[in-house]
């Protein structure tokens, strides 16, 4: 599997986020105010230059806390443990593999009976909206969607379906569920960033440096913006996705 921190001369690629979460020596600790809640303070980010998205891990001990206003739209998925989020009279409990989007400005409380590891992606250019917590639905009703460009295909075009749970006001940050029949395509330039959590199947990527990585059901990983990677899936694939795609 790839090393989650890329050397300066290494081109953008794919990153195994579960591997990153397991190794506390990796990444950059987030600077936070001395009185910041643990949800905001106990973070490590991938070592990227400042930009529209950031990603990393949040490590929480058992207990509880309160966030008065989240600074930006943020997708979270439970890597390990169990987390409850409370907003007004609504409580959302997330088990391992479950996910949600917390909108910019949202005020909420959290609680956990034991340690929790969350993998997150933050959209740093989001705008204030409903300040809600939006769960990513499990088994949503998927609708037909587009396929990879024909000029990249090395096999017949797949059948793909999609459901979007959340779209930012500017349309550039989208979270939801997607599935596809098997296909193989040539390396594609990723003008977008994408985090993926595989619900079914497996996929193999090869980047422009020749590095290969195979991810399977239960893996959480991302493809960095401006990477050039091929895709090969020999079985049906389903995933939760988080995409930042500039307009």
C-alpha positions as CSV (number, residue, x, y, z in Angstrom):
1,X,0.0,0.0,0.0
2,X,1.2,3.5,-0.6
3,X,2.9,5.7,2.0
4,X,0.3,8.3,3.0
5,X,2.8,11.1,3.0
6,X,4.3,11.9,-0.3
7,X,7.9,13.2,-0.8
8,X,8.0,16.6,-2.4
9,X,9.2,15.2,-5.7
10,X,6.5,12.4,-5.8
11,X,3.5,13.1,-8.0
12,X,0.1,13.1,-6.5
13,X,-1.4,9.7,-6.0
14,X,-3.7,7.6,-3.9
15,X,-3.6,7.4,-0.1
16,X,-4.7,4.6,2.3
17,X,-6.5,6.5,5.0
18,X,-6.9,3.6,7.4
19,X,-3.1,3.1,7.3
20,X,-2.6,6.8,7.9
21,X,-5.0,6.7,10.9
22,X,-3.1,3.8,12.5
23,X,0.3,5.6,12.5
24,X,0.4,8.6,14.8
25,X,3.8,9.6,13.5
26,X,2.3,10.5,10.1
27,X,0.7,13.8,9.2
28,X,0.7,17.2,10.7
29,X,-1.1,18.0,14.0
30,X,-3.7,20.7,13.7
31,X,-3.1,23.9,15.7
32,X,-6.1,24.8,17.8
33,X,-6.9,27.3,20.6
34,X,-6.1,26.1,24.1
35,X,-9.8,25.9,25.0
36,X,-10.9,24.2,21.7
37,X,-13.1,21.2,22.0
38,X,-11.4,17.8,21.4
39,X,-13.3,17.3,18.2
40,X,-11.6,20.4,16.8
41,X,-8.2,20.0,18.5
42,X,-7.3,16.3,18.3
43,X,-6.6,16.1,14.6
44,X,-3.8,15.1,12.2
45,X,-4.0,16.2,8.6
46,X,-2.3,15.0,5.5
47,X,0.7,17.2,4.8
48,X,-0.7,19.2,1.9
49,X,-0.3,22.8,1.0
50,X,-3.3,24.9,2.1
51,X,-6.1,24.6,-0.4
52,X,-9.8,24.0,-0.8
53,X,-9.9,20.6,0.9
54,X,-8.0,19.1,3.8
55,X,-8.2,15.5,5.1
56,X,-7.0,13.4,8.0
57,X,-8.0,11.8,11.2
58,X,-9.8,12.9,14.5
59,X,-8.9,10.9,17.6
60,X,-11.3,11.2,20.5
61,X,-11.1,9.6,23.9
62,X,-14.3,8.4,25.6
63,X,-16.4,11.3,27.0
64,X,-18.3,14.2,25.5
65,X,-17.8,17.7,24.1
66,X,-19.5,20.6,22.4
67,X,-18.7,22.5,19.2
68,X,-20.3,25.9,19.1
69,X,-19.9,26.4,15.3
70,X,-18.1,24.2,12.8
71,X,-15.7,26.4,10.7
72,X,-16.5,24.6,7.4
73,X,-18.5,21.8,5.8
74,X,-17.0,18.5,6.9
75,X,-17.5,14.9,6.0
76,X,-16.7,12.3,8.7
77,X,-16.7,8.5,8.7
78,X,-16.2,6.4,11.7
79,X,-12.9,4.4,11.3
80,X,-13.1,2.8,14.7
81,X,-15.5,3.1,17.6
82,X,-19.0,4.6,18.0
83,X,-19.9,8.3,18.1
84,X,-23.2,10.1,18.9
85,X,-23.9,13.6,17.6
86,X,-26.6,15.7,19.2
87,X,-28.2,18.8,17.6
88,X,-31.3,20.3,19.2
89,X,-33.6,17.3,19.9
90,X,-32.0,15.0,17.3
91,X,-29.3,12.4,18.1
92,X,-27.4,10.7,15.3
93,X,-25.3,7.6,16.3
94,X,-22.6,6.5,13.9
95,X,-21.1,3.1,14.0
96,X,-17.9,2.0,12.3
97,X,-18.3,2.6,8.5
98,X,-21.1,5.0,8.9
99,X,-20.8,8.7,7.9
100,X,-22.3,12.1,7.8
101,X,-21.7,15.7,6.6
102,X,-21.7,18.4,9.3
103,X,-22.4,21.8,7.7
104,X,-20.5,25.0,8.3
105,X,-21.7,26.8,11.3
106,X,-23.4,23.8,12.8
107,X,-23.5,23.7,16.6
108,X,-23.6,20.2,18.1
109,X,-22.6,18.0,21.0
110,X,-20.8,14.6,20.8
111,X,-20.4,11.7,23.1
112,X,-18.5,8.4,23.0
113,X,-18.3,5.5,25.5
114,X,-14.7,4.7,24.4
115,X,-12.0,5.8,22.0
116,X,-13.2,6.9,18.5
117,X,-11.2,7.3,15.3
118,X,-12.8,9.5,12.6
119,X,-11.6,10.1,9.1
120,X,-12.6,13.5,7.8
121,X,-12.6,15.7,4.7
122,X,-13.2,19.4,5.2
123,X,-14.3,21.7,2.4
124,X,-12.5,25.0,3.3
125,X,-14.4,27.1,0.8
126,X,-17.9,26.2,2.0
127,X,-20.5,28.9,2.8
128,X,-22.9,29.1,5.7
129,X,-26.1,27.2,5.1
130,X,-28.6,25.2,7.1
131,X,-26.0,24.4,9.8
132,X,-27.4,20.8,9.8
133,X,-25.9,17.3,10.3
134,X,-26.7,15.3,7.1
135,X,-26.3,11.5,7.5
136,X,-25.1,9.5,4.5
137,X,-27.8,7.1,3.7
138,X,-27.2,3.4,3.7
139,X,-28.7,1.5,0.7
140,X,-30.2,4.6,-1.0
141,X,-32.2,4.4,-4.2
142,X,-29.5,4.8,-6.9
143,X,-30.2,6.4,-10.3
144,X,-28.3,5.9,-13.6
145,X,-25.4,8.2,-14.1
146,X,-22.6,8.9,-16.6
147,X,-19.7,6.6,-17.4
148,X,-15.9,7.2,-17.8
149,X,-14.9,8.9,-21.1
150,X,-15.0,6.4,-24.0
151,X,-11.4,7.3,-25.1
152,X,-10.1,5.9,-21.8
153,X,-11.9,2.6,-21.8
154,X,-10.0,-0.6,-22.1
155,X,-13.2,-2.7,-21.6
156,X,-16.8,-2.1,-22.5
157,X,-18.4,0.8,-20.7
158,X,-19.8,0.0,-17.3
159,X,-23.3,0.6,-16.0
160,X,-23.0,3.2,-13.2
161,X,-25.5,4.5,-10.6
162,X,-25.4,7.4,-8.1
163,X,-27.2,9.0,-5.2
164,X,-26.1,12.4,-3.7
165,X,-26.8,13.0,-0.1
166,X,-25.1,16.4,0.1
167,X,-24.1,19.1,-2.3
168,X,-22.5,22.4,-1.2
169,X,-24.1,25.7,-2.2
170,X,-21.5,26.2,-4.9
171,X,-21.9,22.6,-6.2
172,X,-18.2,21.8,-5.8
173,X,-18.3,19.5,-2.8
174,X,-20.6,16.5,-3.1
175,X,-21.0,13.4,-1.0
176,X,-23.1,10.2,-1.7
177,X,-23.1,6.7,-2.9
178,X,-22.1,5.2,-6.3
179,X,-21.9,1.8,-7.8
180,X,-20.7,0.3,-11.1
181,X,-20.3,-2.9,-13.0
182,X,-16.6,-4.0,-13.7
183,X,-14.4,-2.0,-16.0
184,X,-10.8,-1.1,-16.8
185,X,-9.7,2.3,-17.9
186,X,-6.5,4.0,-18.7
187,X,-4.9,6.6,-16.4
188,X,-7.1,9.6,-16.0
189,X,-6.1,13.1,-14.8
190,X,-8.0,13.8,-11.6
191,X,-9.0,17.5,-11.8
192,X,-10.9,16.6,-8.7
193,X,-10.2,15.2,-5.2
194,X,-12.1,12.1,-4.2
195,X,-12.3,10.1,-0.9
196,X,-13.8,6.6,-1.2
197,X,-15.1,4.1,1.3
198,X,-15.7,0.7,-0.5
199,X,-19.0,-0.9,0.4
200,X,-18.5,-3.8,-2.1
201,X,-15.9,-5.2,-4.5
202,X,-12.3,-4.1,-5.0
203,X,-10.4,-1.8,-7.3
204,X,-6.7,-1.5,-8.4
205,X,-5.1,1.8,-9.1
206,X,-1.8,2.4,-10.9
207,X,-0.4,6.0,-10.7
208,X,1.9,7.8,-13.1
209,X,5.0,6.6,-11.2
210,X,4.0,3.0,-11.7
211,X,2.9,2.4,-8.0
212,X,0.0,0.0,-7.7
213,X,-2.5,-0.3,-4.9
214,X,-5.6,-2.5,-4.5
215,X,-8.4,-1.5,-2.2
216,X,-11.2,-3.8,-1.1
217,X,-14.5,-3.8,0.8
218,X,-14.1,-1.8,4.0
219,X,-11.1,0.3,2.9
220,X,-11.1,4.1,3.1
221,X,-8.8,5.9,0.8
222,X,-8.5,8.9,-1.4
223,X,-7.1,10.0,-4.8
224,X,-5.4,13.4,-4.6
225,X,-6.3,16.2,-6.9
226,X,-4.1,16.4,-10.1
227,X,-3.1,12.7,-9.7
228,X,-3.0,10.5,-12.8
229,X,-4.3,7.0,-12.1
230,X,-5.8,4.1,-13.9
231,X,-8.8,2.1,-12.5
232,X,-9.4,-1.7,-12.8
233,X,-12.3,-3.4,-11.1
234,X,-13.0,-7.0,-12.0
235,X,-16.2,-7.3,-9.9
236,X,-19.1,-4.9,-9.1
237,X,-18.0,-2.0,-6.9
238,X,-20.1,0.2,-4.6
239,X,-18.7,3.1,-2.6
240,X,-19.5,6.1,-0.4
241,X,-17.7,9.1,-2.1
242,X,-16.6,12.6,-1.2
243,X,-15.7,14.7,-4.2
244,X,-14.3,18.2,-4.5
245,X,-14.5,19.3,-8.1
246,X,-13.8,22.9,-9.0
247,X,-16.4,24.5,-11.3
